[in-house]
Amino acid sequence: MAGLIQRTAESIDEMSRSIWDDSSQIEKAVIVVFLLVTGLAIPVVPIVLLARIIA
């Protein structure tokens, strides 16, 4: 079970880094606005932060 959690965390971390680190400032602003408008920032941000800690 711990291996599954680790692999999932690494996958989430890689995905968030590939999206966030390769984006321009305008793209990052659009992503943030989209998350805030749709209400997804509440569940997404803590999941990504937790995944980075685990990974």
Number of C-alpha atoms within 10 A of each C-alpha: 6 7 8 9 13 14 15 15 21 17 15 19 21 16 13 16 14 11 13 14 10 11 13 10 10 9 13 15 12 12 16 13 13 13 16 12 10 9 11 12 16 11 10 11 12 11 15 18 15 13 21 17 11 14 16
